[in-house]
Amino acid sequence: MGRLSTRFDVSLLHFDGQNGGTTFADESGKVWTPHASAALSTTQAKFGATSGYFPGNSYISTPQSSDFDFGNGDFTVDGWIFPTALGESAYSLIWGKGAYQIAIVQINGSYAIKGLLSTNGSSWNLANLVALGTATQNAWNHFAFSRVGSNVYGLLGGVLGSTTSVGTSSVYAASATINIGGNGSANSYVTGYLDEIRALKGKGLYNGAFTPPTRPYRMPVTSILH
């Protein structure tokens, strides 16, 4: 029987470009709109010459797409964060939709990074504050929030922070933009830099300790089906 190559990557931002630039290229072709002062910066970069700079009141967004409706399948959201200042006491959005919509990853005022999932759009009833770990200030930290089968896994720096059972439940899908760096409301913004932010649908990459990547992500991520 022949082989079929299936792609899982639905978004990948390298944050490459000119210092001060406001074009955020996505290898999937999705268009991201900057809000307030979000820009590329040469001040910090995990890979390449630039990263995305989010000074605490800014974010980027892309329109709703079924690509981000994970359903009850595997997924991965991962990337790098370089926090430079304490956020608000509430969680500040790294990646995701608004309140109770789809998978999101957040960081709080003590640099704790956690993931959340909802099935109903009104509460984090599926996975509430799944611990990835505590990020180090003024350093690059690799984060990963991944579903593999009936469990979701939070990892920071390749170290498993926690595991939560979600069974066969589906993640709530809502017609809302995907945001990076904040959700557009008060007290919800990342302060620092982001690099190599990626989302995979149908592929859970991490369910245990691993070595964080030493080079930029590449597209496509594929699986060979026999």
N, C-alpha and C positions, 0 to 999 in steps of 0.2 A: 504493500500500500504506500502511496506517495506521502510526502511530508508537507505539512502546512505550517507556515510561520505566523504566529499570532502576536500582535503587538499589544503591550499593556500600558505603555507610557501615554499619559494624557496631558501632561504639562511638564516642562523643564525650562527653568530660567537660570542661565549662567551669570546674569548681571554683568555681562561684558560690554564695553563701549568706552566712550570718552568721559573723562572726569566732568561731573556736573550734568551729564546727559540725562534726558528724561524719556528715552526710548528703552523699553524693557522687553527685549526679544524673547520669545518663547519658541522652542524648537518644534512645538506642535502646531504653530501657526496662530495660536490664540493671541488676541490683542489685549494688552494691559494698559490701563489708564492711570497715570500718576495723580495723586491728590496732595495738595499742600506742597511740602518741600521734599517729597521722595525723589531721590536722584541717584545716579551712579557716582561712586567716589573711589579715588585712588588712595585714600587714607588707610583703608584696610582692604584686604582681599585674601580669601583662602586659596583660590586658584585664579590665574590670570592677573590682570592689572587692576581690576575694579571689583567692587561689590555693590550691593544695594544699600544705600544709606537712608535710615529712617530715624529722624531726629526727635521722635516722641509725639508728633502731631500729624503724622503722614502715613499714607498707605497707597497701595496700588490695587486695582480691581479689574476683573474680566467678567463678561456677561455669563449668565447661567448657561450651562451646557449639560447635556445628558452624560457627557464624559465623566462628570463629577458625581453622578448618581451611583453610588457604590452598591446599593441593594444589600443582598445578604452574601455577597461575594468577597473574596480577598481584596485587600488594597494596601497601599503603602504611601505615606506622606513622610518625606525625609529631607534633610538639608543641613545647613550650617548657620549658626547664629553667634554673633559677637556682641553681647550686651555691654553697654558702656555706662549705664546708670540704672538705678532702681526704678522699676515701673510703679504703677499704681498698686494699692493693696489688692484690688480686684485683678483678675487675669487680663493680660493684654494679648490680643490675637496675633499669632505668628502666621497661621494659614487656616482658611476655612470660610464658612458662611457666618451669618449672624446668629443670634441666640437660638439654640436648640435646632440648628439646621446643619445637617451633614456632619462629617468628622471634622473636628477642629483641634488645633494644637495651640496652647497658650502658655505664657510665662507670667509669673506674678512678681510681687515686690521683693521676694527673697530669692529670685532667680529659679524657683522651682518650675519645671516644665511638665505639663500634663496634657493628656488627650481626653476628649469627651465625645460621646455618641448619643443620639436620640432616635427613638422610633416614632415619636408622636409629634414632634415640633413644639412641645410645650414644657418638656423637662429632660434632664439628662438621665433618662430611665434605663438606657442600655449600658452605658459605661460612663461613670461619673468620676472625673479627676484621676484617670489612670496615670500613675507616676512614671515619668521617663527618667527623672533625676534632677539634680540641682546644677545649673550651669555655672561656670566660672566667669566672673566679670572680667572684661578686657582680655578675652581669649576666645579662640574659635572652638565651638562646641558642636559636635555632630548629634543631631536628634533624629529619632525614627519612631513613628507610630504606625503599627502594622497589624493587619488582621490575617490570620492564617487559620482557616477552618472555623471552628467554634470559639476561638480565643482571639483577643487583641493583646498586643505586646507594646510596652513602652520602653525605649532604650535611649540612653545618652552616652556618647563616647564609646559605643559598642557594648555597653554594660546593661544587662537587663534590669530595669527598674521595677516593673511589676507586670502581672498577667491578669486579665479579667475574662471570664467566660461570657460569651454573648449568644451562645447556641446557634440557632438558625435564623435569628431575627434580622430584619432588614433595616438599614440605616434610613432615616427620614430624608426624603428628597423634597426640596422646596425651590421655587422660582426666585432665587436670590443670587446676587453676584458672589463670586469667590474673591476674597480679599487676602492680601499678604501685607503684614506689618501693622494691621489695625482694622477695626470694623467700622470706622467712620463715626464713632460716638465718643463722648468724653470718657477719659480714663481707660482707654482700650488700646493704647498704642505701644508698640515696641520702641525702645530707645537703643539704637545701635545699628549693626550691620547684618545683612543676610546674604548668603551666597549658595548657589547650587540647590535651589528649591525645586523639588520634584514631586509629582503625584503619579501613582500607578493604579490602574483599575484592573481587578482580576488577578493581581499578583501580590502576594504577601511575602516580602523578601526576608523578614527577620522574625524569628521565634526563639532566639537565643543569642548568646554573646557572639560578637563578630569584630573584625578589625575595620575601623572606619576607612572609607576610601582615601587613597593617596593621590588621586587625580580627578579631574572633572567627570561628572556623569556623562554617559554617552547614550544617544538614541540611535536605533530603537532598542528597547528591552524586549526580548522575544522568548518564546518557549516553542520547542519543536514538538508538534503533535503527530503521532504515528497513526 
